Amino acid sequence: MSTPIRLLPDGNPETGFVPSSLVAESDFTTEDKTETISSFFESQDGKISTGVWECAPCREIIEAYPVDEMMTVIAGSVTLTASDGSAQTFGAGDTFFIPKGTPCTWEITQTLRKFYMIAA
């Protein structure tokens, strides 16, 4: 039997944060290349996951966002620039969604910590 899962901004107290490698080392924009993740849930088929992700400043050009993802910024800042050049900046408390296949430039300007829910 499942129960609701409370996501905590400091990560899963049972598993903590572990290194993550979603960002290429060459995409980091400062000497800090820290990227970590703390998982709270992953469906048995691996198609749904949720947790907390933290990453140092970086800039990635993403030709097609690989998943559907909803995020809430806990701390830091990220600017998303669409293929038409329009940009939106998201900071603490902002929630946003990126549909799978979206082309964009993802630029973390201050170390970002976010809640995420991914549907692959």
C-alpha positions in Angstrom: 0.0 0.0 0.0 1.3 3.4 -1.0 1.2 6.6 1.1 1.7 10.2 0.1 5.3 11.2 -0.1 6.4 14.5 1.4 9.2 16.1 -0.6 11.7 18.0 1.6 13.9 20.8 0.3 17.0 19.3 2.0 16.5 16.0 0.2 15.5 12.5 1.2 16.7 12.0 4.8 17.1 8.3 4.2 19.3 8.4 1.1 20.7 12.0 1.1 22.2 13.6 -2.0 24.3 11.6 -4.4 26.4 12.8 -7.4 24.5 13.4 -10.6 25.9 13.7 -14.1 23.2 15.2 -16.3 25.3 18.3 -17.1 28.4 17.9 -19.2 31.5 19.2 -17.4 32.2 21.6 -20.3 28.8 23.3 -19.7 29.6 24.5 -16.2 30.4 28.3 -16.2 32.4 28.5 -12.9 35.0 26.4 -11.2 32.3 24.8 -9.2 31.1 21.7 -11.1 28.9 20.3 -8.3 25.7 18.5 -9.3 23.7 16.3 -6.9 20.3 14.6 -6.7 18.1 13.2 -4.0 15.4 10.8 -5.1 12.1 10.5 -3.3 10.2 8.3 -5.8 10.6 6.3 -9.0 7.8 4.3 -10.6 8.5 0.6 -11.1 8.7 1.2 -14.9 11.1 4.1 -14.5 8.8 6.5 -16.3 7.9 8.8 -13.3 10.4 10.2 -10.9 10.5 12.9 -8.3 13.0 14.4 -6.0 15.4 17.3 -5.4 18.2 18.3 -7.8 21.0 20.8 -7.2 23.5 22.2 -9.7 26.2 24.8 -9.9 26.0 27.5 -12.6 26.0 26.2 -16.1 24.7 26.9 -19.6 23.3 24.2 -21.9 21.9 24.4 -25.3 19.2 21.8 -25.5 17.9 20.9 -28.9 15.0 18.9 -27.6 14.2 18.6 -23.9 14.4 14.9 -23.2 11.4 14.5 -20.8 8.2 16.2 -19.6 9.3 17.9 -16.4 7.6 20.1 -13.8 9.9 22.0 -11.4 9.7 24.3 -8.4 12.7 26.3 -7.6 13.8 26.0 -4.0 16.9 28.3 -4.2 19.0 29.9 -6.9 18.0 31.0 -10.4 17.6 29.6 -13.9 16.9 31.4 -17.1 15.3 29.5 -20.0 15.6 31.0 -23.5 13.2 29.7 -26.1 14.2 29.2 -29.8 12.5 32.5 -30.6 14.9 34.3 -28.3 12.3 35.0 -25.5 13.7 34.4 -22.0 12.1 33.7 -18.7 14.0 33.7 -15.4 12.7 31.5 -12.5 13.7 31.9 -8.9 12.8 30.6 -5.4 9.1 29.7 -5.2 8.5 29.7 -9.0 7.0 26.6 -10.6 7.3 25.9 -14.3 6.9 23.1 -16.8 8.9 22.1 -19.8 7.3 19.8 -22.4 9.3 17.0 -23.9 10.9 18.1 -27.2 11.1 21.8 -26.3 14.3 23.4 -27.7 15.8 25.9 -25.2 18.9 27.3 -23.6 19.1 26.4 -19.9 21.3 28.8 -17.9 21.7 28.5 -14.2 23.0 31.8 -13.0 23.0 31.0 -9.2 23.4 27.5 -7.8 20.0 26.0 -8.4 18.1 23.6 -6.1 14.7 22.5 -7.4 12.0 20.0 -6.8 11.3 18.0 -9.9 8.8 15.6 -11.3 9.7 13.9 -14.5 7.5 11.9 -16.8 9.7 10.0 -19.4 
